[in-house]
Amino acid sequence: MHDPIYRRLFAFPRMVADLLRAVGEPGWIDAVDFGALEDVSAQYVGDGGQQRRGDAVWRVRFRNRWLYLLLLLEFQSNVDPRMAPRNIEYTALLYRELGRRGELRPLGEWPPVLPLVLYNGSAPWTARREMRELIALVAPSLEPFQPTQRTLVLDEQHVKLDDLPVGNLVRALAGLEQSRTSADVVRVVSALRELLQAPGDAELGRAFVGWIRHNMARMAPAGTEIELGQTLEEATVTLAERWAEWPKQWHREGVAEGRREGLARDRELLCRQVAVRFGSAVGERTGALLAGVDDWDRLSEVGDLVVRADTGADFLHRLTATVRSA
C-alpha cells in the first residue's frame, strides 16, 4: 500500500523539488532551475517488446541551458541487494526511449541521470549503492570496462531530521516515518499545515492525509476505521482525539470478550506495533515471548518498552528480562 500513496505524493512538482533540495549538494543543486521541473513518462519497452516500468521520472533544467537532469525514483520498503543493476537497466531504457523520441543531444551532451531511492524500511539500508562494488575484482587494465553508477538512497527511517532543510516537505515526510507517539505525529502534521497554506496546496495536503491514514491504520486496534477528514487541520484534531481513545477501546473489548480473549488481542496488537517499529522478525519473536504472559499490567510494561527502546535488539533484551521476571 505504500507504493501508490508515495507515487501520489511525488506526482506533485513541489514534493520532487523539495526532495532535490533535501538530497542535493551545493556543487550542483544551486544550478537547478526548479521552475522548469517536468514529469516524464516512466514507461519503457525492451528489445523483446516487454514493458518495463520505473516508479517516477522527472526532468529539470540544469546549469542555465537546455540540459535535463533526469530523476529515477524507486520507492522501497525492503532492502534490495540488486537495486544498483536495476537502476542501470532503467537508465539504459530511459536513454533508449529519449533516443526513440528524438530528444537526445549529440554524443557527449546526453542528460545526466540521478538514480534516487526513497527507502522507508525499519532496518537501515545495507545494499551496495555502487554498481562496480557488486563485480568481482579484476586486473586494473580491465576496470575501465566495468559498468559503474552510484545510487543515492534517502533512508527515511534513519536519516537525521536536522540534516534535512527546515521548511522542507521531505523533512516532514521523514518525520512522519520516524514518529513513535501520537504527540510526534500531531507535531509533524501541525508543521505540514504551516507549509501547505496556499490555495494551490489543498490537493497535496489531501495526499498527505491519505498517507497518514494508511500509517495510522496499521497501529490502530483491529477493525478500527480511521476517519481523519480531508484536510490536515481535520486530521490534527482527529488524531489527538482518536489515539487517546484507543487504550480505552482495547480495555472495553477485553472485558466484553473475556479475560482470555482480551489478553490474546492485546498481545496481537503489541506484536503489530513492534513489527511496525522494529520489523517483522522482531514482531514474530515478540509473539513467541509473550505467548505465556497473561497479565495486563505486564503487557502494559511491554507497551512502554516499545516506545522507550532504541533498537529491535534493545527491545528484545528488555522484553526477555520483563518476561522472565514475570
Buried (B, 14 or more C-beta within 10 A) or exposed (E): EBEEBBBBBBBBBBBBBBBBBBBBEEEBBEBBEBEEBEBBEBEBEEEEEEEBEBBBBBBBBBEEEEBBBBBBBBBBBEBBEEBBBBBBBBBBBBBBBBEEEEEBEEEEEBBEBBBBBBBBBBBEBEBBBEBBEBBEEEEEEEEEEEEEBBBBBBBBBBBEBEEBEEEBBBBBBBBBBBBBEBEEBBEBBEBBBEBBEEEEBBEBBBBBBBBBBBBBEEBBBEEBEBEBBEBBBEBBBBBBEBBEEBEEBBEEBBEEEEEEEBBBBBBBBBBBBBBBBBBEEBBEBBBEBBEEBBEBEBBEBBBEBBEEBEEBEEBBEBBEEBBEEE
